[in-house]
């Protein structure tokens, strides 16, 4: 992964990592073209929100239990958590501005 600002979540660390603050999780897979197109946007957001929100990626092929818990059927899917609670869901490719608005809404 190109950015050190992006955390890598797994089935085992997911609950601990999402329990405090605002956390944006990108559910993706290697073979997913739209996921690869979204990656630079997620990296840019990780840099912009560093210190204010956590930005992470979770590979759905390597970590099947978390995606099934949230009934993720298509990727890329972005889930936004606030203090451990699922606050927002965004499925498919999204513009950086739209994702930023989503994060900002929960930082206020």
Number of C-alpha atoms within 10 A of each C-alpha: 10 8 12 10 19 22 16 17 22 18 15 11 10 17 13 10 18 22 14 15 16 23 25 27 24 27 24 24 18 10 9 12 12 15 20 15 13 18 18 14 16 24 19 16 22 22 16 13 15 13 9 14 21 23 24 22 21 22 18 21 13 10 16 14 14 19 19 11 8 11 9 18 10 12 19 25 20 24 18 24 22 19 13 17 14 15 16 14 15 16 15 12 18 16 9 15 11 11 18 14 11 17 23 14 8 16 12 5
